[in-house]
Amino acid sequence: MKIDIFPHVMPRRYFDRMLQVAPPGMALQKRMSGIPVLIDVELRLRIMDRYAGYVQVLTLANPPIEVAGGPDVSPELARLANDGMAEIVARHPDRFPAFVASLPMNNPDAAVREIDRAIDELSATGVQIYTNVAGRPVDLPEYRPIFDRMAQRDLPIWMHPARPAAFADYAGETRSKFDMWWAFGWPYETSVAMGRLVFSGIFDRHPGLKIITHHLGAMVPFCAGRVGGGLDQLGSRSDDPEDAQALGRLRKRPIDYFKMFYGDTALFGAWHAMESGLAFFGADHVLFGTDMPFDPEKGPGFIRDTIEAMSRMRATEAEKAQIYEGNARRLLRLRLKS
């Protein structure tokens, strides 16, 4: 079986409400209306039918809820999204064995309540957050109760990158040109968010916490040398007292914490990058994910390309079985027939 733990969807009622409340300039109508698989479940099922033994654990598509609505609106959006995904799972449990809840991160108290509601009442198998909360770092104290609750629940956190084109690459410019915000900004976002969480001491407080990073840890596996010996020297490159004290607050080397993250295989067919992620995290920390349907073919391309990359990647059959389904069954507590 192939359990895709990072495909994206937009339940219809959530999508319609988001369009009503989202700030102008987000271009949601143009972007999302061009990808009908996001909303059309029957079309999604027909695409899935092409791949034997293929099932999806549903996650909400970008943009983050906290960007689409302020703290007074975001709890409603989260409820609509989670109710909608739960309904899809209930209608097609053999094709969608579970879903991942989304949270109103700009309203932390409501986010904790939604964790409990989504897991207890809707049977969500974890939650999705983004690498920042409308520009605010996820390691701020106000978000700690969310991580604490997920550690208590012993279910994973999915972490998706977020960085808009309005985040310019150079001072004096008003936007990131040529989609650099997406091609390179998103991997940077993910890597920095991972680092901020590491140095916040989150894994010392919760050594069993499970965070699944989109795109297989982004830059971290490729930059393992810098993350390893480089960050062991933290404090030697600046006079910042926080840098100098950071290592002393951790119980282990920084790189040891980075290896505690998990990653998915959504690398758009880059099998060589997949091998790098596998070497860094190990087979027990890699899960099959495709990023469907954000590909030029609006659905099938990323599934096909990721399966092909899995076949080319140098790994044992036992390791591939872990990645395809074993790790998802274990972490997400899925009860599926083989």
N, C-alpha and C positions, 0 to 999 in steps of 0.2 A: 504493500500500500504506500501511496505517496501523500503525505499530510502536509499541505501547503499552509504554513502558519502566518504568512504575511501577504495575503491578497487583500484588495481593498473593495469597499462597497459603499453605497449611499442609499439608505432606505428612503423611499419616496417622500413620506411625511416630513422626515428630517430635512431632506433636500429642499422641499418647497418652503418650509419655515425658515431655513437658513437664507434663502434668497430674499425673503422678506426683511430680515433683520440685519443682514451683513452690510458693512459700510460700503459706500460706492468706491469703485475702482479696483475691486478684487477680481473682476473678469470671470466670475464663477459661471455665469450663464454660458458664455462662449466656450470656456474650457471644458466644463462638465457635460454640456449638451453634445459635445463632439465625441463623447465616450459613453455610448448608451449602455454598455455592459455594467457600468457602475450602478445603474438603477434597474435595469431589465433583468430580472432573475431568470426568466425562461431562456433568454439569449445566453446568459452565463452558463446555464446547465447544458445547453447545446454545445458550447465550446468545451466544457469539462468532459463531455461524452467522448471526445476524441482521445482521451488519455485514460487507459485502463487503471482502475484502482486509485484514481485521483480524487481527493476530497479537500475541502477548504475550511479553515478556521477563520471566520470573517473578522476583519478590522475596518474601522471607519477610514475613509479617504481624507486626505488633505483638503482644505486648510484646517488648522487646529480650531477647536470649538471656541477657545478664548480669543481668537482673532476674528471669528465670525460674529461674536456677540459679547457685550460687556458682562460684568459679574451678576447683573440683575436678570440677564437673558440666558446666559450660558447653562445654568442648571436645567432649564426647560429643554434646550437643545440636546444636552447629554441624555436626558430621559427619552426624548424622541428617537435619538440615534440608537440607544441601547434597546429600547422596546422594539424598534424596527428590525434590528439584527436578530433579536430573540425570536421574533415571529418567523423570520426566514428559516432559522434553525428548526423551529417547531414544525414547519411545513415540510422540510426536507432533511430530516436528521441523518439520513444515510449519506447525503452529499455534503452537508455542512454540520459536522459533529459538534461544533461549539462556536462561540464568538468571543471577542475581546471587547470589554467595555471601554467607552471613552468618558473622559472626565471634564468637568468645568474647572480647569486648573486656576483660573483667575478668581475663583471663589473656593479657597481650600476647605472651608468647613463643609460646603455643599459637596465638594469632591469626595471627602471621606464618607459622607452619607450615601453618595451614589455608589461608591465601592461596595458598601454593605448591601444596598438594595439590589445592585446588579448581580452580585454573587449569590445572595441568599434567595432572592425572588426570581431571578432570570437565569440563574446557573451560568453566569459568565465565567470564563476560565482564566481570567486575568484582566489587566487594564492596559490601555495605551496612553502614553504621554508623549510630549515632544521635547526636543533638546533645549528649548527655552519656553518660557511662558510669556508670550507677547513681548519678547525681548528681555525678560528677567531670567537670571540663571536658576536652574532647577535645584541647586544646592542651598538656596536661601532657607533660613529657619522656618519660614511660613509654610514651606512645602514638606517639611520633615514628617508631619503626621500622616501624609499620604504614603510615604515610603515605610513608615512604621506599621501602618495598617496592612500593607501588602506583605511585609515580613511576617506579621502575625498570621495572615491568611495562608502563607506559604504557596502563593501562586505568582506567576511571572508578571513582570512589567515589560511591555513592549515599548521601545523608545525609537521614535521616528524623527528624522531631521526636519528642521524648520528654519528657513532663511529666505526672505523675499528678495525680489529683484531690486526693491528700494534700498536694500543694504548695499551701498556703493563699495567698490573695491579700493578706491583711492579717494583721498581727501580732495574736495573741490568738484567731485562728480556727484550727480544726483541719483544714479542707478548703476547697478552692475551690468556691464555690457556683455552681449554675446552668450547669455545663459551661463556665465561663469558662476553666478550665485547658486546654480543648481549643480553643474558639473563638478565644481571644486568646493563651493561653499557648503553644500550639504555634508560631504565627508568631513570637512573641517569642523562643522557644527557638532556632529556626532562625536568626534574625537575629543573636542574640548569639553563637551558635556560629560563624557566618561571621566576625563581628568579631574574636572571639578568635583564630581561625586567621589572619586577616589580620595582626593585630598580633604574632603569634608569628613572623612572617617566613617562613611556609611557602611563599609564592609567590616569594619571593626565592631560597629554597633550591631550589625545584622549579617553575620558571616554566611547565613543561608539564603540571603536575598538573591533573587533571580531577575536579572535585567537582560532582555533580548534586544541587542542593537541591530537596527536595520542595516543591510548591506555589509554584513559580516565584519562589524567593528570598524568599518570605514578605513581611515588611514592607519589605525593602530598596528595591525599585523605587519604592514609594509615598513612601518617606522619603529619596529620592535627594538632596534639598536638604540635609537634616540630615547625611546620610552624607558629602556633598561638602564644602561650605563649613564645615559644623559640625565635622566631625572634623578638618578642617585646623587647627582652633583647639585641638586636644587639648593639655591641660596648662594652659590659661588659666582653667579653671573650678575647679581644685582645687590643693592643695599637695602632692599625692601625687607623689613623685619618679619613680615608674614611669610615670605619665601624661606627665610632662614629658620623659622620655627616649624615649618610644615612637616619636614621629614621626622622630626622628633615626636610629632603627635601620632605617627603611624606605627603599627606593630610590625609591619613587614615592608619589603621593598615596594616601591610604586608598581613595578611591572607585575608583581605577584597579584596585586589587586586588579589590574587590567585584565589578567587572565581569568578572573572570576566572572566576567561578563560572558554572555552568550551572543551568538550571531546567527543570522539567517543567510541563505545562499542567494539572495536577490542581488546578483551582480551582472545581470543582463547577458549571461552566457560567457563571462570571462572566467574560464576554467582555471587559468593560471593564478588568478587572484583568489579563486576558491581554494586552491592548494595552499596558498600563503595563510589564509584564514584558518584552515584546518591544522596547519603546522603550529600556529600560534595558540589557538584555543583548545585543540584536541577534539576528537570526534564526539565526545560526550557533551560538548558545549556548542555544537553546530546543529541547526535545524533547517529543514527544507522550506524555502520561501521563494516566491517568484515575483512579487510586486504587480501581479496581474490586477487590472488591465491596462497599466500605463506603458503601452508599447505602440509602435506605429500601426500594428494590426488590430489594436483595440481589444486585446484579450489573449489570443492564442500564442503570440510570439514569445512572450517571456516564459510561459509554461514550457513550450518546446525548447527554447534556448537553454533554460535552466536544467532541464532533464538531459539535454545533450552535454552540457558542461559537467553534470554529475557523472555521465558515462566516460568522459575524457579524463576527469580528475584522477590522479594517482592515489587510490585509497583501496583498502580491502573491501570485500563484499560485506563483511561484518560491520565495518565503519559506515559504509553507505546505507546499510539497513538502519543503523542508529540515526543517521541524518534524515533519512526519508520518513521514518515513523517512530523508532524506538524512543528517541529523546522527547518527542511531542507527547507520546502516550504517558511517559513518566512525569514530565514537568507539568503538563496540562491535566493530568489525571483522566485521560480519555479512556473510554471503554468501548472499543471498536472491534468488530470482527476483522480478522486478517484478510 
